[in-house]
Amino acid sequence: MPRTTVITGASDGIGAAAAKMLAYPGDTLVLVGRSSSKTKAIADELDADYFLADFTELAQVRALAAALAEKYPRIDVLANNAGGIMGPREVTVDGHEKTFQVNHLAPFLLTTLLIEQLVAARATVINTSSGAHKAMSRFDIDDLDAEKHYGANAAYGNAKLANILFTKELHRRYGDHGVNAAAFHPGVVGSNFSAESTGMLRHVYGSMARQFMLSPAQGADTLVWLATTQPGEDWAPGEYYVRRKPARSSRQAKDRALALQLWEHSTAMVAGT
């Protein structure tokens, strides 16, 4: 049966690589990106549908969800891949710290707004996280917008931890309805995800280091594997994966109460936007 696959952050890096690997004849491939020229170029190459959305504005995420829901009554795979590490603390038009909004609040909102389409297809939801959640996170459920303490690396680590907690709570709430969620770490990939950062990671991911990093296609491998294999048989929903295998996550990432708190806080943070 033909499938509909939606990939955010699909104009570059592992999102674009995953799109190229998931462009199966007969399926509907839907790309979401911020750059009009880049997203259109990939979509034209793959004969895919595409939409533009800037995740620093939650109104654009809502408009995106409405457009997707109208055009696709069933969404079989939703890959929440858009994200990145930022520089000095910025507040979005919605009043939230930019790193947390782009990496967590926006995909949280998009997924929950599309839940009817995802349930209808017994869909797979894939959230791109990072091993940085273990080394960099300084997670404080009462300071999600980093008003008290901010550092670019910590903000990124916090958002990537949120991706895993969201995955677990999404599975708890909707697993019985057929929605299968997984988070994964793509590895250290040579891409432009740190382009807005002014900190250490921008230099680590600079051109001089890229020769030692994974290619975008290598980084996309686990995403593609999750999207094309059978949840419950080939992999366990609600878990965190690295190189196609269940991986060790941080203690906080396994905290069910924290996952519930994050869901409730996130719901309140996106309300009315």
C-alpha positions, -999 to 999 in steps of 0.1 A, spaced: 0 0 0 14 34 -9 26 55 20 29 92 28 61 102 45 67 137 59 102 148 67 110 182 84 144 198 80 145 181 46 163 208 26 198 199 38 219 174 59 204 142 70 169 153 62 177 157 25 197 125 26 168 106 42 144 120 16 165 107 -12 166 72 4 129 72 10 117 84 -24 100 52 -34 79 50 -66 42 51 -57 47 66 -23 40 103 -15 71 121 -1 65 154 16 94 177 24 93 205 49 121 231 50 128 268 59 147 277 28 125 281 -3 153 275 -28 169 246 -11 136 228 -3 122 233 -38 155 220 -53 153 187 -33 116 184 -40 120 189 -77 149 164 -78 127 137 -61 93 147 -76 81 153 -40 56 176 -25 70 204 -3 60 230 23 78 259 38 78 267 75 100 285 99 99 268 133 109 300 151 72 310 146 46 286 160 19 302 138 38 288 108 38 254 125 1 256 129 -4 266 93 18 238 82 -1 212 102 -34 225 88 -21 223 52 -8 188 58 -40 176 74 -61 190 46 -40 173 18 -31 140 35 -58 123 55 -33 96 65 4 102 73 24 70 76 57 84 87 64 117 104 102 124 108 107 153 131 142 161 120 144 200 119 166 215 145 200 229 154 222 245 179 220 283 183 243 310 195 235 337 222 201 334 239 173 346 217 136 348 224 112 340 195 81 359 186 62 334 207 82 343 238 103 311 240 140 304 240 148 297 203 168 265 207 140 249 228 113 260 204 129 250 172 141 216 185 112 206 207 81 228 209 77 231 171 78 193 165 57 187 196 30 211 183 32 196 147 29 161 159 0 167 183 -19 187 157 -15 158 132 -24 131 157 -57 122 139 -38 116 106 -11 96 124 -36 74 143 -55 68 110 -23 54 94 -10 36 126 20 58 119 57 59 128 69 91 144 107 95 144 124 122 165 160 132 157 177 135 191 214 135 199 239 119 223 245 155 234 215 150 258 239 130 280 269 153 280 254 188 276 219 188 292 213 208 324 176 201 323 153 221 346 116 215 341 109 249 357 132 268 334 125 254 300 131 288 283 164 291 301 156 324 317 177 317 348 206 299 332 216 298 295 244 283 275 242 274 238 255 238 244 232 232 275 202 246 256 209 221 228 214 192 252 182 201 270 162 202 237 176 168 226 167 153 260 132 168 255 130 149 222 135 116 240 111 124 268 85 135 242 90 102 223 84 82 255 52 101 265 39 100 229 43 62 229 26 60 264 -4 81 252 -9 68 217 9 35 214 -24 17 220 -39 37 192 -12 25 167 13 54 168 48 41 171 74 66 182 112 64 183 141 88 189 176 83 175 211 98 175 224 102 140 260 104 150 285 132 144 275 143 109 291 169 87 262 192 81 251 228 86 230 222 118 254 243 139 255 272 114 238 296 138 260 288 167 289 310 178 303 285 204 326 255 204 304 233 183 305 256 154 343 251 152 340 214 159 316 210 130 336 233 108 350 223 74 384 212 88 367 186 110 342 173 85 366 148 69 364 128 101 326 129 104 298 108 91 282 118 58 246 129 59 236 96 43 253 77 70 237 99 97 203 93 81 207 55 81 189 49 114 161 73 105 155 54 72 157 20 90 130 31 115 108 45 87 110 13 66 109 -16 92 82 -30 114 77 -15 148 72 -41 175 91 -66 154 123 -49 142 124 -23 169 106 -14 202 85 18 201 92 44 227 130 38 228 162 57 218 184 42 190 219 46 178 232 27 147 200 7 145 203 -5 180 187 4 214 212 28 231 219 39 266 203 73 274 206 95 305 189 89 338 165 118 332 156 105 297 141 74 315 121 95 340 84 88 333 72 115 357 95 140 340 82 130 305 46 136 317 56 170 332 73 180 300 42 171 279 20 192 302 44 221 302 48 219 264 10 219 259 7 251 280 37 267 262 22 263 227 -14 271 237 -29 300 220 0 305 196 
